Amino acid sequence: MRILVVEDDETLSDGIGKALRLENFAVDIAHNGEDGRHLGATEHYDAAVLDLGLPKVDGITVLQSWRTGGHDLPVLILTARDGWAEKVAGFKAGADDYLIKPFRVQELIMRLRALIRRSSGHASSRINCGPLMFDAQIGHFEFNGLPLRLTAFEWRVLSVLILHKETVVERRALMERVYEYDADVDSNSLEVIVGRLRRKIGQEMIQTIRGRGYLLTENNN
């Protein structure tokens, strides 16, 4: 899964990015509203963290631009503005959640996970697909009741697939949610990751849909 962080405080944004990467997320960071607006409109993200007091273009304008452009990524506003009027403006512009600075990074991560889960249509944090279980609130996988050890890239691929289980995830969309903006990506890297996952959970669970992408399924027929 991939997160966009739009925050002009470089120390804070770098700290958020580091914490998210430790939880296996891919992270892109923009330090002004102009760059953030462009990335959110042209790249595929599972969620965005958006400051309001940004240089060049303010956060409310960025959010309004995304929404009027039809971009429905979940957005968590992160700001020091704690007045009721600011919160109302944020939600009216299309925000999904609102967190006031100072904050605990772990709370930010938990809120993002909840936003991503709900936007994928899951009411419960525990998502099952046959012998595979994903606790979306803590980012933990189990297979046949035992913890599943995954690399960061494997976790990103499998988390996207299980959030959209029994649905074909287009190859391009999956690639865009696994790698960061400036990553140097080999053309067959996704296939390599999927191959490693199949060795861990079984060949039959991840099906290749030729010309389209991948399907995580518990139906082995």
ROVOVO-143581 format. One line per field, with one value per residue: y, x, z of N, C-alpha, C, O in turn. Coordinates in nm, 3 decimals. Each point is the difference from the previous one (the first is absolute). Example, Ala and Ser with C-alpha at 12.3 -4.5 7.8 and 13.67 -1.06 7.14 Angstrom:
2
nv = (-0.569/0.107)
nu = (1.319/-0.139)
nw = (0.780/-0.138)
cav = (0.119/0.119)
cau = (-0.089/0.082)
caw = (0.000/0.006)
cv = (0.120/0.109)
cu = (0.090/-0.077)
cw = (0.000/0.073)
ov = (-0.002/0.111)
ou = (0.104/0.051)
ow = (0.066/0.017)
end
This chain:
221
nv = (-0.120/0.109/0.066/0.104/0.047/0.075/0.000/0.184/-0.091/0.130/0.173/0.181/0.161/0.138/0.172/0.180/0.157/0.141/0.176/0.175/0.140/0.144/0.166/0.054/0.163/-0.006/0.072/0.102/0.086/0.083/0.111/-0.101/0.200/0.152/0.023/0.127/0.222/0.100/0.044/0.174/0.170/0.009/0.063/-0.188/0.113/-0.082/0.119/0.134/0.046/0.069/0.073/0.097/-0.025/-0.013/-0.082/0.219/-0.195/0.154/-0.027/0.192/0.162/-0.017/0.060/0.219/0.072/-0.036/0.133/0.201/-0.039/0.039/0.174/-0.218/0.088/-0.204/0.125/-0.025/0.087/0.089/0.012/0.186/-0.030/0.125/0.160/0.085/0.213/0.016/-0.019/0.176/0.162/-0.040/0.030/0.212/0.042/-0.068/0.162/-0.114/0.138/-0.035/0.070/-0.026/0.188/-0.141/-0.109/-0.137/-0.012/-0.051/0.188/0.115/-0.082/0.044/0.203/0.025/-0.075/0.138/0.165/-0.052/-0.020/0.181/0.096/-0.122/0.157/0.090/-0.143/-0.199/0.008/-0.106/-0.002/-0.071/-0.128/-0.074/-0.115/0.099/0.043/0.121/0.016/0.024/-0.117/-0.218/-0.024/-0.073/-0.082/-0.075/-0.146/-0.019/0.209/-0.022/0.052/0.182/-0.167/0.211/-0.049/0.142/-0.070/-0.134/0.099/0.098/-0.126/-0.084/0.153/0.037/-0.136/0.024/0.164/-0.106/-0.054/-0.172/0.103/0.014/-0.097/0.189/-0.111/0.072/-0.083/-0.198/-0.008/0.048/-0.210/-0.025/0.092/0.003/0.191/0.021/-0.102/-0.095/0.063/-0.173/-0.022/-0.083/0.221/0.113/0.008/0.159/0.214/0.065/0.049/0.207/0.166/0.017/0.112/0.214/0.080/-0.017/-0.191/-0.168/0.024/-0.063/0.099/-0.148/0.218/-0.200/0.079/-0.152/-0.212/0.128/-0.225/0.163/-0.201/0.023/0.144/-0.189/0.074)
nu = (0.084/-0.169/0.196/-0.199/0.218/-0.194/0.222/-0.106/-0.143/0.172/0.025/-0.131/0.036/0.169/-0.054/-0.103/0.122/0.115/-0.109/-0.028/0.174/0.008/-0.131/0.209/-0.045/-0.151/0.211/-0.199/0.196/-0.180/0.151/-0.098/-0.092/0.160/0.174/-0.033/-0.003/0.202/0.122/-0.059/0.106/0.204/-0.007/0.124/-0.183/0.148/0.193/-0.157/0.221/-0.186/0.197/-0.023/0.113/-0.137/0.211/0.021/0.016/-0.163/0.043/-0.047/0.157/0.163/-0.040/0.010/0.209/0.089/-0.055/0.092/0.192/-0.128/0.110/-0.018/0.182/0.038/-0.166/0.224/-0.189/0.173/-0.114/0.106/-0.054/0.021/0.058/-0.148/0.048/0.163/-0.062/-0.096/0.139/0.092/-0.118/-0.003/0.189/-0.079/0.010/0.195/0.174/-0.026/0.186/-0.059/0.061/0.161/0.171/-0.175/0.223/0.057/0.015/0.193/0.170/0.003/0.079/0.223/0.106/-0.009/0.152/0.209/0.038/0.016/0.203/0.100/-0.071/0.184/-0.172/0.009/0.045/-0.176/0.209/-0.209/0.186/-0.211/0.156/-0.097/0.177/-0.186/0.191/-0.206/-0.099/0.016/-0.175/-0.176/0.206/-0.198/0.154/-0.213/-0.084/0.083/0.121/-0.105/0.146/-0.007/0.036/0.175/0.188/0.136/0.134/0.185/0.175/0.144/0.152/0.170/0.177/0.141/0.149/0.159/-0.006/0.120/0.192/-0.107/0.191/-0.111/0.043/-0.120/-0.208/-0.002/0.009/-0.192/-0.075/0.113/-0.058/0.204/-0.073/0.106/-0.195/0.181/-0.147/0.050/0.093/0.202/0.041/-0.121/0.080/0.158/-0.064/-0.067/0.170/0.086/-0.105/0.048/0.191/-0.065/-0.064/0.193/0.078/-0.076/0.153/0.205/-0.200/0.102/-0.021/0.000/0.211/0.008/-0.046/-0.048/0.032/-0.082/0.102/-0.218/-0.043/-0.024/-0.207)
nw = (0.000/-0.101/0.091/0.004/-0.032/0.087/-0.037/0.077/0.146/-0.069/0.142/-0.017/-0.151/0.055/0.137/-0.089/-0.109/0.131/0.090/-0.137/-0.020/0.172/-0.075/-0.062/0.146/-0.168/-0.025/-0.015/-0.072/0.107/-0.125/-0.174/0.052/-0.027/0.144/0.183/-0.027/-0.015/0.185/0.130/-0.103/0.095/0.216/-0.009/0.069/0.149/-0.012/0.093/-0.016/0.104/-0.081/0.201/0.194/-0.177/-0.013/-0.047/0.113/0.016/0.221/0.106/-0.007/0.155/0.212/0.050/0.035/0.204/0.170/0.015/0.115/0.180/0.087/-0.054/-0.098/0.088/0.083/0.020/0.085/-0.115/0.194/-0.068/-0.216/0.188/-0.148/0.148/0.055/0.154/0.216/0.104/0.071/0.203/0.188/0.074/0.116/0.202/0.154/0.010/-0.031/0.223/-0.105/0.217/-0.110/0.071/-0.096/0.030/0.015/0.212/0.122/-0.001/0.120/0.220/0.056/0.013/0.183/0.177/0.009/0.066/0.221/0.133/-0.001/0.162/0.146/0.093/0.018/-0.106/0.221/0.091/-0.085/-0.039/0.020/0.033/-0.115/-0.179/0.135/-0.043/0.118/-0.087/0.165/-0.047/-0.138/0.119/-0.052/-0.082/0.078/-0.072/-0.025/-0.208/0.184/-0.084/-0.032/0.080/-0.217/0.013/-0.102/0.117/0.151/-0.079/-0.060/0.152/0.063/-0.140/-0.006/0.173/-0.035/-0.122/0.217/-0.079/0.052/-0.195/0.066/-0.047/-0.191/-0.177/-0.025/-0.107/-0.223/-0.104/-0.001/-0.193/-0.197/0.095/0.094/0.196/0.040/0.098/-0.157/0.136/-0.202/0.055/0.013/-0.152/-0.208/-0.023/-0.032/-0.204/-0.139/0.026/-0.110/-0.218/-0.025/-0.016/-0.199/-0.112/-0.089/0.132/0.162/-0.066/-0.017/-0.136/0.042/-0.100/0.009/0.168/0.058/0.181/0.017/0.135/-0.003/0.060/-0.168/0.114/0.034)
cav = (0.120/0.121/0.118/0.131/0.094/0.137/0.069/0.086/-0.017/-0.115/-0.090/-0.075/-0.088/-0.109/-0.090/-0.076/-0.094/-0.108/-0.085/-0.075/-0.102/-0.108/-0.080/-0.061/0.083/0.085/0.138/0.115/0.122/0.129/0.104/0.116/-0.039/-0.017/-0.136/-0.095/-0.005/-0.073/-0.142/-0.061/-0.006/-0.078/-0.128/-0.081/-0.015/-0.059/0.107/0.117/0.082/0.133/0.118/0.109/0.119/-0.036/0.103/-0.002/-0.026/-0.047/-0.137/-0.007/0.010/-0.127/-0.101/0.032/-0.033/-0.146/-0.045/0.044/-0.078/-0.137/-0.085/-0.034/-0.058/0.046/0.110/0.037/0.131/0.008/0.144/0.062/0.079/-0.084/0.067/-0.070/0.048/-0.064/-0.140/-0.002/0.030/-0.118/-0.106/0.044/-0.011/-0.140/-0.079/-0.119/-0.002/0.126/-0.024/0.126/0.001/-0.117/-0.127/-0.121/-0.059/-0.125/0.032/0.033/-0.125/-0.074/0.069/-0.026/-0.138/-0.006/0.065/-0.087/-0.117/0.038/0.040/-0.124/-0.065/-0.099/0.051/-0.064/0.010/-0.133/-0.036/-0.137/-0.057/-0.136/-0.013/0.125/0.102/0.129/0.095/0.126/0.106/-0.006/-0.035/-0.131/-0.113/-0.136/-0.104/-0.121/0.033/0.034/0.126/-0.012/0.089/0.062/0.120/0.118/-0.007/-0.108/0.049/0.098/-0.071/-0.086/0.081/0.051/-0.112/-0.051/0.103/-0.011/-0.144/-0.046/0.102/0.014/0.125/0.024/-0.003/0.136/0.055/-0.065/0.057/0.137/-0.001/-0.074/0.070/0.144/0.079/0.005/-0.133/-0.060/-0.126/-0.094/-0.030/-0.127/-0.004/-0.039/-0.145/-0.063/0.010/-0.091/-0.135/-0.028/-0.015/-0.130/-0.104/0.010/-0.025/-0.098/0.047/0.014/0.113/0.120/-0.037/0.099/0.020/0.044/0.127/0.091/0.015/-0.111/-0.025/-0.080/-0.073/-0.123/-0.102/-0.068/-0.065)
cau = (-0.084/0.080/-0.055/0.052/0.010/0.019/0.035/0.114/0.102/0.076/0.031/-0.122/-0.035/0.097/-0.031/-0.119/0.039/0.079/-0.089/-0.086/0.081/0.024/-0.122/-0.002/-0.063/0.076/-0.033/0.047/-0.011/0.001/0.021/-0.084/-0.130/0.002/0.049/-0.094/-0.118/0.037/0.019/-0.127/-0.084/0.060/0.050/-0.102/0.031/-0.104/-0.047/0.088/0.009/0.004/0.005/-0.080/0.081/0.106/0.041/-0.044/-0.144/-0.040/-0.052/-0.142/-0.006/0.050/-0.104/-0.111/0.044/-0.009/-0.140/-0.066/0.059/-0.047/0.096/-0.070/0.088/-0.027/0.089/0.006/0.061/0.090/0.022/-0.003/-0.122/-0.094/-0.129/-0.113/-0.021/0.099/-0.041/-0.116/0.048/0.072/-0.095/-0.080/0.085/0.010/0.087/-0.058/0.039/0.063/0.087/0.060/0.137/0.087/-0.072/0.081/0.013/-0.074/-0.140/-0.011/0.005/-0.125/-0.108/0.018/-0.042/-0.146/-0.051/0.025/-0.088/-0.139/-0.014/-0.001/-0.128/0.006/-0.042/0.083/0.144/0.050/-0.042/0.040/-0.010/0.044/0.089/0.074/-0.070/0.067/-0.055/0.030/0.023/0.139/0.083/0.057/-0.051/0.017/-0.035/-0.029/0.009/0.136/0.047/0.059/0.115/0.000/0.079/-0.085/-0.065/-0.100/-0.111/-0.077/-0.075/-0.102/-0.103/-0.089/-0.077/-0.100/-0.104/-0.085/-0.008/-0.101/-0.011/0.126/0.073/0.076/0.145/0.052/-0.046/0.076/0.135/-0.004/-0.024/0.110/0.128/-0.001/0.003/0.132/0.061/0.053/-0.074/0.019/-0.127/-0.058/0.012/-0.126/-0.013/0.090/-0.064/-0.115/0.054/0.040/-0.122/-0.059/0.075/-0.033/-0.141/-0.055/-0.009/-0.137/-0.072/0.018/-0.016/0.033/-0.104/0.081/-0.034/-0.065/0.071/0.003/-0.120/0.015/-0.125/0.001/-0.061/0.109/-0.051)
caw = (0.000/-0.026/0.067/-0.035/0.112/-0.046/0.125/-0.030/0.104/-0.049/0.112/0.030/-0.112/-0.005/0.112/-0.037/-0.105/0.059/0.080/-0.091/-0.069/0.097/-0.001/-0.134/-0.102/-0.090/0.037/-0.077/0.081/-0.068/0.100/-0.028/-0.051/-0.145/-0.028/0.057/-0.087/-0.122/0.029/0.034/-0.119/-0.109/0.050/0.069/0.142/0.083/0.089/0.005/0.120/-0.059/0.085/-0.054/-0.022/-0.094/-0.095/-0.140/-0.005/0.134/0.004/-0.036/-0.147/-0.052/0.020/-0.090/-0.135/-0.013/-0.001/-0.123/-0.107/0.008/0.072/0.124/0.100/0.136/0.040/0.141/0.021/0.115/0.011/0.132/0.009/0.074/0.014/-0.059/-0.136/-0.087/-0.016/-0.089/-0.135/-0.048/-0.033/-0.115/-0.119/-0.038/0.088/0.062/0.141/0.039/0.116/0.043/0.050/-0.011/-0.008/0.007/-0.134/-0.006/-0.022/-0.141/-0.076/0.023/-0.070/-0.143/-0.026/0.006/-0.120/-0.115/0.012/-0.027/-0.141/-0.078/0.020/0.107/0.130/0.102/-0.023/-0.034/-0.135/-0.025/-0.133/0.025/0.116/0.018/0.078/0.009/0.096/-0.065/0.097/0.046/-0.114/0.029/-0.077/0.047/-0.096/0.078/0.142/0.040/-0.059/-0.132/-0.013/-0.132/-0.023/-0.018/-0.131/0.006/0.081/-0.078/-0.103/0.058/0.066/-0.104/-0.054/0.094/0.014/-0.119/-0.026/-0.096/-0.104/-0.074/0.018/-0.121/0.023/0.012/0.128/0.107/-0.005/0.050/0.144/0.062/-0.015/0.019/-0.121/-0.063/0.007/-0.123/0.002/-0.111/-0.066/0.049/0.146/0.060/-0.018/0.097/0.131/0.000/0.007/0.139/0.079/-0.030/0.071/0.143/0.030/-0.094/-0.137/-0.048/0.059/-0.082/-0.140/-0.102/-0.100/-0.113/-0.061/0.094/0.126/0.094/0.079/0.122/0.015/0.078/-0.087/-0.069/-0.122)
cv = (0.125/0.122/0.125/0.089/0.138/0.087/0.083/-0.005/-0.126/-0.097/-0.088/-0.098/-0.116/-0.101/-0.085/-0.105/-0.118/-0.097/-0.086/-0.109/-0.115/-0.092/-0.057/0.083/0.060/0.144/0.098/0.125/0.122/0.108/0.130/-0.047/-0.024/-0.141/-0.105/-0.015/-0.081/-0.150/-0.069/-0.017/-0.094/-0.136/-0.072/-0.022/-0.066/0.102/0.114/0.064/0.143/0.109/0.110/0.121/-0.027/0.120/-0.028/-0.022/-0.056/-0.135/-0.013/0.006/-0.127/-0.106/0.024/-0.036/-0.150/-0.044/0.044/-0.074/-0.146/-0.096/-0.027/-0.065/0.052/0.105/0.027/0.136/-0.001/0.146/0.045/0.084/-0.084/0.066/-0.076/0.041/-0.066/-0.146/-0.012/0.024/-0.120/-0.110/0.039/-0.012/-0.144/-0.084/-0.117/-0.009/0.124/-0.026/0.128/-0.023/0.065/-0.129/-0.114/-0.066/-0.129/0.024/0.035/-0.127/-0.078/0.064/-0.025/-0.142/-0.014/0.064/-0.090/-0.120/0.037/0.039/-0.120/-0.082/-0.103/0.064/-0.054/0.015/-0.134/-0.045/-0.138/-0.036/-0.142/-0.006/0.127/0.100/0.126/0.085/0.138/0.112/0.000/-0.043/-0.137/-0.109/-0.130/-0.095/-0.131/0.024/0.038/0.131/-0.025/0.104/0.051/0.114/0.118/-0.005/-0.109/0.045/0.096/-0.070/-0.079/0.080/0.060/-0.112/-0.046/0.105/-0.004/-0.146/-0.032/0.104/0.012/0.138/0.019/0.012/0.141/0.062/-0.060/0.054/0.139/0.006/-0.073/0.082/0.150/0.072/-0.008/-0.135/-0.045/-0.143/-0.085/-0.042/-0.126/-0.009/-0.046/-0.150/-0.076/0.000/-0.097/-0.145/-0.037/-0.019/-0.135/-0.113/0.001/-0.036/-0.099/0.060/0.038/0.126/0.128/-0.042/0.115/0.005/0.065/0.129/0.101/0.016/-0.124/-0.005/-0.086/-0.068/-0.119/-0.114/-0.064/-0.067/0.086)
cu = (0.088/-0.072/0.067/-0.002/0.029/0.017/0.126/0.110/0.080/0.037/-0.120/-0.034/0.097/-0.026/-0.122/0.035/0.078/-0.089/-0.089/0.077/0.034/-0.120/-0.029/-0.068/0.105/-0.045/0.061/-0.027/0.005/0.007/-0.075/-0.129/-0.002/0.045/-0.097/-0.124/0.029/0.013/-0.133/-0.092/0.054/0.052/-0.112/0.044/-0.117/-0.056/0.100/-0.008/0.024/0.001/-0.085/0.086/0.120/0.042/-0.052/-0.149/-0.041/-0.069/-0.146/-0.015/0.048/-0.109/-0.119/0.034/-0.006/-0.144/-0.072/0.056/-0.038/0.093/-0.053/0.090/-0.036/0.103/-0.015/0.069/0.081/0.041/0.002/-0.125/-0.110/-0.136/-0.111/-0.022/0.096/-0.036/-0.118/0.043/0.071/-0.094/-0.088/0.079/0.019/0.093/-0.075/0.032/0.083/0.080/0.076/0.145/0.001/-0.081/0.099/0.001/-0.080/-0.149/-0.024/-0.004/-0.129/-0.117/0.009/-0.044/-0.152/-0.062/0.013/-0.094/-0.143/-0.021/0.000/-0.126/-0.004/-0.037/0.087/0.147/0.062/-0.060/0.055/-0.015/0.054/0.088/0.080/-0.086/0.087/-0.072/0.039/0.030/0.143/0.095/0.063/-0.067/0.023/-0.041/-0.011/0.023/0.137/0.044/0.071/0.111/0.007/0.101/-0.096/-0.075/-0.106/-0.122/-0.087/-0.087/-0.115/-0.110/-0.097/-0.090/-0.109/-0.107/-0.097/-0.014/-0.118/-0.029/0.134/0.058/0.089/0.149/0.055/-0.039/0.078/0.142/0.002/-0.020/0.110/0.129/-0.016/0.030/0.133/0.071/0.046/-0.053/0.032/-0.135/-0.066/-0.002/-0.129/-0.020/0.088/-0.062/-0.118/0.048/0.043/-0.122/-0.065/0.072/-0.035/-0.145/-0.064/-0.022/-0.143/-0.071/0.013/-0.002/0.041/-0.113/0.067/-0.053/-0.063/0.082/-0.009/-0.128/0.036/-0.133/0.017/-0.064/0.109/-0.044/0.030)
cw = (0.000/0.055/-0.055/0.124/-0.057/0.124/-0.024/0.106/-0.034/0.111/0.033/-0.112/-0.012/0.113/-0.029/-0.106/0.055/0.078/-0.089/-0.073/0.093/0.012/-0.139/-0.108/-0.093/0.025/-0.100/0.081/-0.091/0.107/-0.031/-0.066/-0.150/-0.038/0.052/-0.086/-0.125/0.026/0.029/-0.120/-0.107/0.043/0.076/0.146/0.073/0.098/-0.007/0.137/-0.049/0.106/-0.063/-0.035/-0.087/-0.084/-0.140/-0.015/0.135/-0.008/-0.040/-0.152/-0.065/0.007/-0.092/-0.144/-0.025/-0.015/-0.127/-0.121/0.004/0.072/0.141/0.105/0.139/0.043/0.149/0.009/0.129/0.015/0.145/0.020/0.064/0.020/-0.071/-0.145/-0.098/-0.025/-0.096/-0.144/-0.060/-0.043/-0.119/-0.129/-0.044/0.085/0.060/0.148/0.026/0.127/0.031/0.046/0.139/0.011/0.020/-0.138/-0.010/-0.018/-0.147/-0.085/0.016/-0.074/-0.151/-0.036/-0.001/-0.123/-0.122/0.003/-0.036/-0.145/-0.092/0.024/0.110/0.133/0.112/-0.034/-0.038/-0.133/-0.031/-0.147/0.010/0.123/0.030/0.077/0.008/0.103/-0.050/0.099/0.053/-0.111/0.009/-0.084/0.076/-0.111/0.075/0.149/0.051/-0.065/-0.133/-0.013/-0.144/-0.006/-0.018/-0.133/-0.003/0.078/-0.079/-0.104/0.061/0.070/-0.101/-0.052/0.097/0.028/-0.118/-0.041/-0.091/-0.108/-0.071/0.025/-0.123/0.032/0.022/0.133/0.116/0.005/0.065/0.151/0.076/0.003/0.019/-0.131/-0.074/0.000/-0.139/-0.006/-0.123/-0.056/0.053/0.151/0.067/-0.010/0.099/0.139/0.010/0.009/0.141/0.089/-0.024/0.071/0.149/0.031/-0.097/-0.137/-0.039/0.052/-0.081/-0.146/-0.091/-0.102/-0.121/-0.062/0.094/0.127/0.084/0.082/0.119/0.027/0.092/-0.078/-0.085/-0.129/-0.124)
ov = (-0.002/0.019/0.001/0.013/0.021/0.035/-0.053/0.041/-0.112/-0.121/-0.120/-0.116/-0.112/-0.121/-0.119/-0.115/-0.114/-0.121/-0.117/-0.110/-0.115/-0.115/-0.048/-0.045/0.027/0.024/-0.009/0.010/0.010/-0.009/0.100/-0.112/-0.083/-0.067/-0.102/-0.111/-0.080/-0.081/-0.109/-0.087/-0.042/-0.086/0.060/-0.062/0.012/-0.015/-0.016/0.005/0.024/0.010/-0.002/0.061/-0.005/0.088/-0.114/0.083/-0.096/-0.041/-0.096/-0.074/-0.044/-0.071/-0.094/-0.049/-0.043/-0.082/-0.080/-0.011/-0.078/-0.121/0.091/-0.068/0.118/-0.018/0.023/0.013/-0.043/0.053/-0.069/0.048/-0.092/-0.049/-0.070/-0.084/-0.034/-0.050/-0.087/-0.067/-0.030/-0.059/-0.084/-0.025/-0.027/-0.112/0.006/-0.070/0.066/-0.043/0.063/-0.097/0.094/0.000/0.019/-0.020/-0.029/-0.080/-0.040/-0.012/-0.053/-0.070/-0.021/-0.021/-0.070/-0.052/-0.011/-0.038/-0.071/-0.030/0.008/-0.107/-0.085/0.094/0.072/0.002/-0.004/-0.017/-0.022/0.045/-0.022/0.052/0.005/0.020/-0.007/0.027/0.045/0.101/0.103/-0.006/-0.022/-0.005/-0.018/0.030/-0.044/-0.089/0.027/0.028/-0.095/0.120/-0.078/0.069/-0.020/0.031/0.019/-0.029/-0.007/0.032/0.008/-0.041/0.006/0.020/-0.030/-0.036/0.048/-0.033/0.067/-0.007/-0.002/0.102/-0.083/0.057/0.022/0.064/0.069/0.025/0.033/0.103/-0.017/-0.010/0.059/-0.061/-0.013/-0.006/0.026/-0.087/0.048/-0.007/-0.012/-0.108/-0.072/-0.064/-0.105/-0.100/-0.069/-0.081/-0.113/-0.086/-0.062/-0.099/-0.102/-0.053/-0.032/0.114/0.093/0.039/0.082/-0.063/0.116/-0.102/0.120/0.014/0.112/0.108/-0.111/0.102/-0.111/0.068/-0.059/-0.114/0.065/-0.062/-0.038)
ou = (0.113/-0.120/0.121/-0.104/0.103/-0.098/0.101/0.113/-0.049/0.003/0.014/-0.031/-0.040/0.015/-0.001/-0.044/-0.023/0.015/-0.023/-0.051/0.010/0.013/-0.110/-0.006/0.113/-0.119/0.118/-0.103/0.087/-0.068/0.017/-0.009/-0.078/-0.063/-0.023/-0.049/-0.084/-0.052/-0.026/-0.087/-0.075/0.025/-0.102/0.103/-0.115/-0.113/0.113/-0.106/0.099/-0.092/-0.023/-0.019/0.113/-0.082/-0.031/-0.069/0.061/-0.048/-0.036/-0.081/-0.057/-0.025/-0.052/-0.086/-0.045/-0.032/-0.073/-0.068/0.045/-0.014/-0.013/-0.050/-0.032/0.120/-0.110/0.117/-0.049/0.071/-0.048/-0.025/-0.054/-0.082/0.025/-0.031/-0.038/0.014/-0.002/-0.048/-0.015/0.018/-0.034/-0.057/0.045/0.033/-0.122/-0.069/0.046/-0.055/0.058/0.029/-0.077/-0.112/0.122/-0.104/-0.059/-0.068/-0.101/-0.082/-0.053/-0.084/-0.102/-0.067/-0.056/-0.098/-0.093/-0.056/-0.065/-0.105/-0.047/-0.017/-0.089/0.066/0.031/0.038/0.108/-0.122/0.121/-0.093/0.121/-0.038/0.077/-0.117/0.121/-0.119/0.112/0.059/0.050/0.121/0.109/-0.123/0.101/-0.088/0.095/0.049/0.017/-0.040/0.077/-0.025/0.007/0.023/-0.121/-0.119/-0.107/-0.113/-0.122/-0.118/-0.113/-0.116/-0.120/-0.120/-0.111/-0.115/-0.113/-0.003/-0.102/-0.103/0.104/-0.067/0.088/0.039/0.079/0.082/0.032/0.053/0.092/0.027/-0.010/0.079/-0.102/0.046/0.004/0.121/-0.066/0.048/-0.011/-0.098/-0.122/-0.020/0.005/-0.046/-0.039/0.005/-0.015/-0.062/-0.023/0.000/-0.049/-0.062/0.017/-0.028/-0.118/-0.045/-0.022/-0.102/-0.093/0.093/-0.031/-0.034/0.027/-0.119/-0.029/0.055/0.019/-0.065/0.053/-0.103/0.108/-0.006/0.055/0.082/-0.035)
ow = (0.047/-0.020/-0.024/0.065/-0.064/0.066/-0.046/-0.027/0.019/-0.022/0.021/0.027/-0.031/-0.020/0.030/0.009/-0.040/-0.011/0.029/-0.020/-0.044/0.040/-0.026/-0.114/0.041/0.022/-0.033/0.067/-0.086/0.102/0.070/-0.051/-0.047/-0.082/-0.065/-0.022/-0.043/-0.077/-0.050/0.000/-0.088/-0.085/0.035/0.025/-0.041/0.046/-0.046/0.062/-0.070/0.081/-0.121/-0.105/0.048/-0.028/-0.034/-0.060/0.048/-0.106/-0.067/-0.057/-0.100/-0.097/-0.061/-0.074/-0.106/-0.087/-0.059/-0.103/-0.084/-0.013/0.081/0.089/0.014/-0.022/0.050/-0.037/0.105/-0.085/0.089/0.111/-0.062/0.078/-0.098/-0.084/-0.112/-0.112/-0.087/-0.092/-0.119/-0.106/-0.083/-0.107/-0.112/-0.039/0.019/0.075/-0.093/0.101/-0.088/0.070/0.022/0.049/-0.006/-0.061/-0.104/-0.065/-0.058/-0.091/-0.098/-0.056/-0.066/-0.100/-0.083/-0.054/-0.080/-0.102/-0.078/-0.058/-0.114/-0.058/0.001/0.045/0.095/-0.117/-0.058/-0.013/0.006/-0.068/-0.011/0.105/0.096/-0.032/0.023/-0.014/0.021/-0.038/0.044/0.021/-0.053/-0.009/0.068/-0.081/0.064/0.071/0.119/-0.113/-0.014/0.010/-0.095/0.099/-0.014/-0.006/-0.057/-0.040/0.006/-0.013/-0.046/-0.002/0.026/-0.018/-0.043/0.028/0.010/-0.118/0.001/-0.067/0.065/-0.021/-0.026/0.102/0.093/0.066/0.097/0.108/0.075/0.061/0.122/0.094/-0.037/-0.097/-0.122/-0.019/-0.100/0.072/-0.113/0.074/-0.004/0.055/0.100/0.094/0.050/0.071/0.101/0.069/0.045/0.088/0.094/0.041/0.067/0.107/0.015/-0.013/-0.077/-0.056/-0.001/-0.050/0.028/-0.061/0.000/-0.029/-0.041/0.024/-0.050/0.025/-0.015/0.012/0.009/0.048/-0.089/-0.068/-0.111)
end
